Amino acid sequence: MVTNKAVTDLIRQALAEDLGTGDITSEATIPAESTSEAVILAKQHLVLAGIDVAREVFRYLDPGIQFSPLAKDSDVIHAGTEIARLSGNTRALLAGERVALNLLQHMSGIATLTAAYVNKIKGLKAEILDTRKTLPGLRQLEKYAVRMGGGKNHRMGLYDMILIKDNHIKAAGSITKAMTSARKKSGQLKIEVETGNLNEVREALASKADIIMLDNMPLDLMSEAVKIIKGQALVEASGNVTLETIRAIAETGVDYISSGSLTHSAPAADISMKIK
């Protein structure tokens, strides 16, 4: 379940954006006292994420709406399955429909794509990680959806892990210089270093990086890098990760495989709401 003040604020902003001065269509066609029953329906095979967020949308609009989930986040849902049933004021149901579905479809799409990646590497030790390539304001929900699909979260932001990337290395002068400075300020935080070739891998290893990222390396170099590291640091593969390539990447022996596509390119799941 992922509901807190930040999510409530997001829902408030989304509803304000959509409703503006009011739902003029419903106000023009539906009596204010009208009540209805509705169902939220999966129109494709999916992994569910965001059911509690959808419920909060309707609760924010009208606490009197009854929202009964028929499945929980992380459940595998087949096409044609009812996800939730609702009842209450008809205008309120229709006012919340789009925002609730937008969030539910987006989060379930991320969970579904993540699950597809996880299934591709079943039986291997590698774990699937997300990245910071998230939509502004939606990171908490998108990373939650990744977890519901069986993936793991990389750092939440710039504040909870030190990740020395190519631009940091360029500005600092070298991996060694960047690592020396970072160690003085890292405290208990892990330090990860991005590398693009075997010489950089050796330098990151000598600098005692906790995690070494192999960025956009071909498979043969990736395999060689894993042999060089020999368990002295955790290894993350990043770049050119697709459903077609991910198993071969995992077979090199890396510990993690990160992909921004989990959040920035997941297609929305096909979910609808129907008044009964």
C-alpha positions in Angstrom: 0.0 0.0 0.0 1.4 3.4 -0.9 -0.7 6.2 0.4 0.6 9.2 2.4 0.5 13.0 2.3 2.6 13.2 -0.9 0.2 10.9 -2.7 -2.8 12.8 -1.3 -1.3 16.0 -2.6 -0.7 14.4 -6.0 -4.3 13.3 -6.1 -5.6 16.7 -5.2 -3.5 18.4 -7.9 -4.6 15.8 -10.5 -8.3 16.3 -9.7 -7.9 20.1 -9.7 -6.3 19.9 -13.1 -9.0 17.7 -14.5 -12.1 19.1 -12.8 -11.3 22.8 -13.0 -14.5 24.6 -12.2 -16.5 21.4 -12.4 -17.6 18.5 -14.5 -20.1 20.3 -16.7 -21.1 17.2 -18.7 -22.2 15.3 -15.6 -23.8 18.4 -14.1 -25.8 18.9 -17.3 -27.0 15.3 -17.7 -27.1 13.6 -14.3 -29.2 14.7 -11.3 -27.1 15.7 -8.2 -28.8 13.0 -6.1 -28.2 10.1 -8.5 -26.4 7.1 -7.3 -24.8 4.2 -9.3 -22.8 1.1 -9.1 -19.6 0.7 -11.2 -16.9 -1.9 -11.9 -13.2 -1.5 -12.7 -12.2 -4.1 -15.3 -8.9 -5.4 -16.6 -9.0 -5.5 -20.4 -5.6 -7.3 -20.7 -3.4 -9.6 -18.8 -1.5 -7.5 -16.2 0.2 -7.2 -12.9 -1.8 -4.9 -10.6 -0.3 -1.9 -9.0 -2.1 1.2 -7.6 -5.4 -0.2 -6.4 -5.2 1.7 -3.1 -4.3 4.9 -5.0 -7.4 4.5 -7.1 -9.5 4.1 -4.0 -8.0 7.3 -2.5 -9.0 9.3 -5.6 -12.7 8.4 -5.0 -12.4 8.9 -1.2 -10.9 12.3 -1.7 -13.9 13.3 -3.9 -16.6 11.8 -1.8 -15.9 9.8 1.4 -19.3 8.2 1.0 -18.3 6.2 -2.1 -17.9 2.5 -1.4 -14.8 1.1 -3.0 -14.3 -2.7 -2.7 -11.1 -4.1 -4.2 -11.3 -7.6 -5.7 -7.6 -8.0 -6.0 -4.4 -6.6 -4.4 -1.3 -5.0 -5.7 1.2 -7.5 -7.2 -1.6 -9.9 -8.2 -1.5 -11.3 -11.8 -4.9 -10.4 -13.4 -6.3 -11.9 -16.5 -8.2 -10.1 -19.2 -11.9 -9.7 -18.3 -11.4 -9.8 -14.6 -13.1 -7.3 -12.3 -10.5 -5.5 -10.2 -12.9 -3.4 -8.0 -16.5 -2.6 -7.5 -17.8 0.9 -6.5 -21.0 2.5 -5.5 -22.0 6.0 -4.6 -22.9 9.3 -6.0 -22.9 9.1 -9.8 -21.3 12.5 -10.4 -18.5 11.7 -8.0 -17.8 8.3 -9.6 -17.5 10.0 -13.0 -15.5 12.9 -11.7 -12.9 10.5 -10.3 -12.9 8.0 -13.1 -10.1 9.5 -15.3 -7.6 10.4 -12.6 -8.1 7.0 -10.8 -7.7 5.1 -14.1 -4.7 7.2 -15.3 -2.8 6.3 -12.1 -3.9 2.7 -12.0 -3.1 2.1 -15.7 0.3 3.8 -15.4 1.3 1.9 -12.3 0.0 -1.4 -13.5 1.8 -0.9 -16.8 5.1 -0.5 -14.9 4.4 -3.5 -12.8 3.5 -5.6 -15.8 6.6 -4.6 -17.7 8.8 -5.2 -14.7 7.4 -8.7 -14.2 8.2 -9.5 -17.8 11.8 -8.6 -17.2 11.9 -10.5 -14.0 10.5 -13.6 -15.6 13.1 -13.4 -18.4 15.9 -14.0 -15.9 14.2 -16.5 -13.7 16.7 -19.0 -12.3 19.7 -16.6 -12.4 21.0 -14.5 -9.5 20.6 -11.1 -11.1 18.0 -8.7 -9.8 16.1 -6.1 -11.8 16.6 -2.4 -10.7 14.8 0.7 -11.7 16.5 4.2 -12.1 15.8 7.8 -11.5 14.2 8.1 -15.0 10.8 8.8 -13.6 8.1 11.4 -14.3 8.4 14.4 -12.0 6.1 14.0 -9.0 5.4 10.3 -9.7 8.7 8.7 -8.5 7.3 7.3 -5.3 4.4 5.7 -7.2 6.5 4.5 -10.1 9.1 2.9 -7.9 6.4 1.2 -5.8 5.0 -0.2 -9.0 8.4 -1.7 -9.9 8.4 -3.5 -6.5 4.9 -4.8 -7.2 6.3 -6.3 -10.5 9.1 -8.1 -8.6 11.8 -5.6 -9.3 14.0 -3.7 -6.7 14.5 0.0 -6.3 17.8 1.6 -7.0 18.4 4.9 -5.2 15.3 7.0 -4.6 17.1 10.3 -5.4 20.4 12.1 -5.2 20.4 11.9 -1.4 20.4 8.2 -0.4 23.4 6.8 -2.3 26.6 8.0 -3.9 26.7 7.2 -7.6 29.8 8.5 -9.4 29.0 8.8 -13.0 31.0 9.8 -16.1 30.4 13.5 -15.6 31.5 13.3 -12.0 34.7 11.5 -13.0 35.4 14.1 -15.7 34.9 17.0 -13.3 37.0 15.3 -10.5 39.8 14.2 -12.8 39.6 10.5 -12.4 37.8 7.6 -10.7 40.5 7.5 -8.0 40.2 11.2 -7.2 36.4 11.1 -7.2 36.4 8.0 -4.9 38.9 9.6 -2.5 36.7 12.7 -2.1 33.5 10.6 -1.8 34.9 8.4 0.9 35.5 11.5 3.1 31.8 12.4 2.9 30.0 9.0 2.4 29.4 8.1 6.0 27.4 4.9 5.9 26.3 5.4 2.3 27.3 2.9 -0.4 29.4 4.2 -3.3 28.8 3.1 -6.8 31.1 3.9 -9.7 30.1 3.9 -13.4 32.6 2.3 -15.7 32.8 2.0 -19.5 35.9 -0.2 -20.0 38.1 -2.7 -18.2 40.7 -0.2 -17.2 38.0 1.8 -15.4 36.7 -1.4 -13.8 40.2 -2.1 -12.4 40.5 1.5 -11.1 37.1 1.4 -9.5 38.0 -2.0 -7.9 41.3 -0.6 -6.6 39.4 2.4 -5.2 37.2 -0.1 -3.3 33.9 0.9 -4.8 31.0 -1.0 -3.2 29.2 -1.4 -6.5 30.7 -1.2 -10.0 28.4 -0.3 -12.9 29.2 -1.7 -16.3 27.7 0.9 -18.6 26.8 -0.1 -22.2 29.5 -2.8 -22.3 29.2 -5.6 -24.9 28.6 -9.0 -23.4 32.2 -10.3 -23.8 33.6 -7.3 -21.9 30.9 -7.6 -19.3 31.8 -11.3 -18.7 35.5 -10.3 -18.4 34.7 -7.5 -16.0 32.8 -9.9 -13.7 35.9 -12.2 -13.7 38.2 -9.3 -12.8 35.9 -8.1 -9.9 35.6 -11.7 -8.6 33.0 -10.8 -5.9 35.1 -8.0 -4.4 32.3 -5.6 -5.3 28.7 -5.9 -6.4 28.2 -5.6 -10.2 25.5 -3.7 -12.0 24.9 -3.9 -15.7 23.2 -0.9 -17.4 22.5 0.2 -20.9 21.0 -1.6 -23.9 18.7 -3.6 -21.7 15.7 -5.1 -23.5 13.5 -8.1 -23.1 15.5 -9.7 -25.9 18.9 -9.0 -24.3 18.3 -9.2 -20.6 18.9 -13.0 -20.1 22.2 -12.9 -21.9 23.2 -10.0 -19.7 22.2 -11.9 -16.6 24.2 -14.9 -17.7 27.4 -12.9 -17.5 27.1 -13.2 -13.7 26.2 -9.6 -12.8 24.3 -9.0 -9.5 22.0 -6.3 -10.8 20.6 -5.1 -14.1 19.1 -1.6 -14.2 16.7 -0.3 -16.8 15.2 3.2 -17.1 12.6 1.7 -19.5 10.7 0.1 -16.6 9.4 3.6 -15.7 9.9 5.8 -18.7 8.7 3.5 -21.4 6.1 1.1 -19.8 2.9 1.2 -21.8 -0.2 1.9 -19.8 -2.2 -1.2 -18.9 -5.7 -1.4 -20.5 -8.1 -0.9 -17.6 -11.6 0.6 -17.7 -14.5 1.6 -15.5 -18.1 0.9 -16.4 -21.3 2.1 -14.8 -23.6 -0.9 -14.3 
